Amino acid sequence: MSERRDPVEEAADDSMDLYGVATWEVRTPFDRAAAIVWRLLAGSTRLAVVLLAFLLLLGIGGLAALTDPEIGLLTALSAVPAIGLAAYVYSTDVTTNEPLSLLVATFLLGVLTANFAAVLNSVLQPFFGPLGAIGMVLFFLLVVGPVEEAVKLLAVRLYAYTDDRFDAVLDGAVYGAMAGLGFAVIENALYITRQLPNGGMDLGFGPELIGVGGGITAIRALAGPGHVIYSAIAGYYLGLAKFNPGKRGPIVVKGIIIAALIHATYNSTVGIGSALIAAVTGLSGLAPFLIYVLIYDGIFGLYLVRKIQKYRDSYHEAHAPPVDESRLESELTEFE
């Protein structure tokens, strides 16, 4: 859908000056002042969101978890699979390499915006508790999935989305993956902190740290890639929305719904699925969980890969050099 224009602008030729009639641009000092005020308002809104997110990070102990050496080491180890998956999504960008500054900024914003989800989940979960197992499924479907996928997209929308270097639909998947990685890192850090005795203090960097924290680190390492997959899918649709301005709202909503359903379904089924695998195979410990996660993430990881590959194929097809039909005909006549 092309951008709509006023009837005067559509009918006018290039010689007519329609400033203040049907078009507008920065010309006068008052125009410049208005543009500056608007930029300040938009910038201050983003700054306020980031500041609030940072205060929430402090309030829930996330910064302390990230800066604690022991927790930091376990968190880094837990993030390795998610980092690898985010790097893969980055490598699939067939257009232009995304700048490191935008990637790092999106990752950090993913860390910060995750705190909105942490607070909302904590506030709303008690309302679903009395409903038992059904309540938890509803909690995952109506709160956890939509909220967490929305705040990860917010991390992309706050900065990278508005940058001119976000210049292709596929960039949305790349930045979505980085936001998901940031979300996974802070979530892992908080989980590990709560599971370790005394928050991991005085464990040191020896075998005791690995012995005590190894189990939860392994579990979080398996959970992390899911966040990258979900938000890369939602991010792809955010990229699609950027280049279809007339339909941005429905496209973004579609992306969040898909990602949220995949996310909520994982949360709702991982316990049952792991138990069934354990019952069928006779395996115990972490193995059934590992198998279930590999199957689940493999299915939706393949969905993401197919979507990315379809974009890549279309890109190569659109940029293929035109075929010289006259030359082709001349070559064919040589074999007659």
Secondary structure by P-SEA (a helix, b strand, c coil): ccccccccccccccccccccccccccccaaaaaaaaaaaaaaaaaaaaaaaaaaaaaaaaaaaaaaacaaaaaaaaaaaaaaaaaaaaaaaacccccccaaaaaaaaaaaaaaaaaaaaaaaacccccccccaaaaaaaaaccaaaaaaaaaaaaaaacccccccccccaaaaaaaaaaaaaaaaaaaaaaaaaacccccccccccaaaaaacaaaaaaaaaaaaaaaaaaaaaaaaaaaaaaacccaaaaaaaaaaaaaaaaaaaaacaaaaaaaaaaaaccccaaaaaaaaaaaaaaaaaaaaaaaaaaaaaaaaaaccccaaaaaaaaaaccc
